[in-house]
Amino acid sequence: MVWPGRFLPLLACFPLVAHADPVTEPIPPGAMYSIELYDGGVLGNAAVVGMGGATTAIAIGTAGTLFNASAPAVKPTTDTDYWNWDYHLDYLNGSLSTDYDNNGLTSENGGTSVFTGGFGVRVGEWAGAFTVTRQAVPVEGMVMTPLGMRSLGAANTRYQLAFGRWIRRLDMAFGGAVDVLRFSLGPDCAATGCTDLFAVTGAGLEAGWTWAPRQQSFRFGASLVSRVYGADVESSCDPMDCEGYVLPQSIVAPWRLSLGGAYRLADTYWNQLVGGYFRDERSLTVAADVSIVGSSENSFGLEAFGQHLLQRSGRHPGVSVRGGFEYEVLPGRLRLRAGSYWEPQRFEGVSGRIHGTAGIEVRVFQFGLLGRERRGRITVTADIASQYRNLGLSIGFWH
């Protein structure tokens, strides 16, 4: 119990930015451009954040579906039932950040707050999951409303419907998902007539794969997320002069390819169904990912838009390397996590940065539900980099 208290303060001193000299220019009248929706930091499940985002090979259940579409079909090693269900609720708060997007433009408005939840069902070797992730993004900028001048805020909601199947003879899971992305930007208020400047919807696809060979202690995974593009911009004002803003013609989220591997050290093999309700044993799981993010044509950052500026984003592909570990130090009661990852450069003149992460998961209660014993757990996590602070809270089942 001493180690986490000593480790977390060190994270604040660890990450550094090599260079930050942002390149911006005023938005010219009649400009035709896209806003890029890109997250360099790790978002989603608190356990994944604690391990530095290295999750492609170990993703299971609804929380894992956010990172690998095959996750719904990957059973926990204690799941021997013909059917089962799963859920997750996670919250991340980046309000202590001053440069959340690593664009070199500091802001006192803080960073993104993220809520994600999901529900999934498995029947035999088939499984499905539905997840919702909502990001609230403060934007540096002001507009007039019925309540006077209000700051801008963006909302980014992602709906994901995934299906997967476990193929026993191959010891592999395959999955696919449909993503629908809804983005809106407007004044931060709820007054009558306080409408969004614009909103746009886009859609994309995902594919995922997990290999967990039986009677072995290693796993591999892969995930491919297509580009999401939305061009049907909805606005009730003149897009060339909407409260003084020249609106974008589209939004785009770049494609992403992730490859990962993991190994578990324990007294028993990782990849086996052990029966019973829980697998209480001291174990150390180590995971690593490599993620490639595609470029985006004629795309610019959201934060600069709020200041009536264009800041080129996604001109070149980026590569992120992620690694972390999970140590179940008190079997069935306490897990510790730590990790690190590289956030690649996305904006011209601003280099990438390294993150340090940590997390603690504690079992809080045990109960019977639908003929099965279940354990509740609470997880807290932290992701810290230069001008970036992301704190998380998660409530869910102990697997």
N, C-alpha and C positions, 0 to 999 in steps of 0.2 A: 504493500500500500504506500510505501515511501516513494517508489520510482516515479509514478505519474506526476506527483507534486513537484519533483525536481526536474522532470523532463519538459513539461509544458513551458516554463519561463524561458528555456533555452531556445525554443522555436522562434520566439520573437526576435532573437539576435541572429538566427541562422540564415534566412533568405536575404539575398541582395539583388538589386537591379544593376546591370552593368552600365546602361546608358539610357537616358530618357530625354529626347529632343523631338517632341511631336511635330509633324508636318501637317499644317492645316491651311485652308484657303476659304474665303467667303463663298457661299453658295450663289452662283450667278443666276440672274433671272432666266427662267425657261430651262434650267438644268434638268437633264434626264439621268437619273441614277437610282441605285438600290441601297437599302439599308441592310447591312449584314447582321444576322442574329447568330452570335458565336459566343460560346462560353469556354474560356481557357481554363478556368478553375473546375474542380470536381464538384458536381452537384448530384443530389439524390440521396440514396440510403446512407445513414450515418455510419454504419459499419464500413462501407466502401470508402467513404471520405477518410475515416480513421486509418485505413491502410493505403492511403495515397492514391486512391483511384484504381489500384491494380485488381480488377474484378472480372475481366473477360473469362478467365478459366474457372472461377469459383462462383459465378452468378447462379443463384437458385431462387425460385419463388417469384412473387410479384415485384419485390424490391430489385431483384436481379434482372428482371425483364427490362428495366430502364437502360441496361448496358449490354444485354445479350438476349436476342429474341428467342433463343432456345431454353432460357432459364425456367419457364413454367413446367417443362417436361423433365427437369433434373430433380430427382427426389432427394430429400434429406436421407441420410443413411439409416435413420430409424423408421422411415416410412414404409411399412410392409402392407398397408391397407390397399384394397382395390381402388378406393377413391379417397380424395382428401381435398382440403381447401386451405387458402392462405390469404393473408392481408398484410398491409403495412401502412403506417402513417409516419411521415418524417417532416421535420421543419428545420431549415437552415436560415441563419440571419447574418448578413454581411454588413450590417449598419455601421460597424466600426471601421470599415474600409474607407480610404480616401482616394484610391484609384483601383476600383474593383475590376475594371476591364483591362487593366494594364495598357492604357492608351496614352499615358503621360500627362493627361489632363486631370489634375487633382480637384476634388470636390468635397465639400463638407456635408453633402446630402447623404453620404453613406453608400452602401452597395445593395445588391439584390437580396431580397428575402424570397425564399423558395419553400413552397409546400408541395409535397407529393404524397399521393395515396393510391392504393391499388387493391384489387380483389381478384383471386384466381381460383380455378377448380381443375383438378386432375381426375380423370376417369380412365382406369387402366393405364395404357401407355400414351394416351392423348391428354393434352392439357391446354388451357387457355387462360389469359389474364387481360384485365383492363386496368390501365393506369392513367392518372391525371397528374400533371405537373404544372404548377402555376408560379410564375415569377413576377414579382412586383419590382419594377426598376425605376428609381428616381432619376429624373433627367434635369440637367442644368438648363433652365429656361423658364420664362414666365409668359402667361397669356391672360387676357382680360376675360372675366366671367361675371355672371350676375352678382357674385359675392366680392367682386373686385379682382385684383391681380392675384393669380394663383400659380404655383410652380407646376411644372409638367411632370407627368408620371406615365410610364409604359407598363403594360401588362402583356405577358407572353404565356399563353396556355397551350399545353401540348397534350393531346389525347392519343393514347396508344392502345391498339387492340392486337394482341399477339396470340398465335397458336403454335404449339410444338408437339413433337412426338419423340418418345424414347424408343430406339431400335435396340432391343436386347442383344441380338446376336452380334452387333457391332460395338456395343457399349458406347453408343453415341446418341446425342439428342440433336435434332434439327428443328429450327423454328423460323417463323416469318411474322412480320408485323406491318400494320398500316399506321402511319402517323398523320395526324391532322394538327396543324399549328395555326393558332389564332393570335394575331398581334394587334394591339391597339395602343394609341398614344393620345393623351389629352390632359386637361387640367386635373389636378389632384383635388377633386371636390365631388359632392353628391347632390348639388343643388339642381333644381329644375332648370333645364336649358343649358346645363353645364355638360356639353357633349364633347365627344372625342374629336380631335382634329382629323384623324383618319384611322381606319382599321383595314386589315387584310388577312386573308386565309390562304394557307398553302397546304400541300400534302406530299408525303413521301413514303418510301418503303424501307423495310429492314430485313436482314437475314442473319441468322446466328447458328453456331455450331459448338457443341461441347463433347469432348472425348474423356471418359472416365473409365479406363480399363479395369475390370474387376480384379480383386486381390492385388491391387497396386496402390501406391500412395502419391501418384502424380496425376495431374489433369492438364488438358490443353483446351483452348477455346478461341473462337474467331467471331467477329461481328462486323457487319457492313451496313452502314446507314446511308441511304441515298441523299442527294441534295433535295432540299425542300424549297420550292419556289412559289411565290404568290404574287400575281400581277393585277388582280382585280381590286384595286384600291378603292375603298368606300369612304367618301367624304361629302359633307354637306356644304363645303365652301369651295372657293376657287383654288385648285391645287397649285396654281402659280403665285397665289397670295392668300394664304390661309392663316389669318391672325399674324401676318408678317412672315410666314414660313413658306418656302418653296417645297412642296411635299415630294417624297420619292415616288417613283413609278412602280416600285415592287419591293418585296423583301426576299431575302435568300438566306438559307442556313446551309453551310457547306457539307459535302459528303465526308464520311469518316470511316476509316478501316482500322480495326483494332485486333491485335494478336496477343495472346497471353498464355502463361503457364504458371502452375502452382505445385508445391510439394508440401506434404504434411508429415511431420515427425511425431510419432506416438508409439505406444506398445502394440497397436494393431494396425492392419492395413486400412487406409482411408476408404477405398472404393469397395465397400461391402455392406450389405444390409445386415444390421446387427440385431434387429428385433427390439422389443421393448419400446418404451416411450422416449428415452433420452440416451445419449451416448456420453456419459460422464467419465472423461479421462483427460489427464494432463496431455496437452498437445501443442505443437508449434506449427503454424501454417505460414509458409513464405510464398509470395506471389509477385509476378512482374508482368508488365504490359508494355507494348509499343503501339502507339496510336498515330496514324497519319491523317491529317486534316487537309482537305482539298482547298484549292484557291477559289475565289469568287470574282467574277468579272464585273467591273464597273461598280464596286460596292464600297460603302463608307460606313463609319462608325455612328452609333446612336447618340453617344454622349456629345460629340461635336455637333451633330444636327441640332441639339437643343440650344446651342450657342450660335446657330445660323452659319455653321462652318462645315466644310467637307474635310474628312480625314480618311485617307485611303486605307481600306481594311481588306485583308485576304488577297493581296496581290500574288503571293507565292504560297505553296503548300507548307504546312508545318508538321514537325515531328515531336511527339511528347513521349518521354520514357517515364514509367511509373513503377514503383516498388513499395512493398510493405510487408508487415507480418502481423499475425494474430496469435496471442499466447493465452491459452486457457489455463490460468495459473491456479485457480480453485475450481476443480471440475464441477460443472453444473451450477456454479454460482458467480464466477467472475472471469471476464476476459479483458485483456489489455491489447491495444492496437497502436501501431506507429508506422509511419511511412514518409515518403517524399516523392515529388514529381516535378518535372520540368514543364513549365507553361511556355509554349513556343511564341516567338514574335508574331504579332498579327498586324501591327500598325507600323508604318514607316517612321524611322527615327527612334523607335522604342524597342529595346531588346526584350527577350524573354526573361523569365524569372523562375527561381526555384522555390518550391513550397515545402514546408514541414507540416506533418499531420500527426494527430494522436487521438485516441478514443478509449473510453471505458464503458463496458457493458455489464450490467448487474441484474441478476434475477431477483424479481420482487415478490412474486407469488406463484402459486400452483393451483390449478383447478381442473375439474372434469367437465368436458363438453362433448356432446354427441358420442358418448362411449369412449372417449380418449382423454388421457391426462395431458394437460397443456400447462406451459409455464409462460408467464408474462415477463417482459424484460424492459428496462429503460436503458437507453444508450445516449451518452453525450460525446461530442466530438469537436475537434478544433482543427482548422486549416489556416495556417499563418504564412504570409509572404510579405515582401516589402509593400507597404501601403494596402495590405489586404488582410482582413480578419473575417473568417467565416466560422460561426459557432452553430452547432447543431444539436437537436433533441429528437429522439426517435422512440416510439412506443410500438411494441409488436410481440410476436411469439419468440421464445427462446428455442432455437433449432440445435 
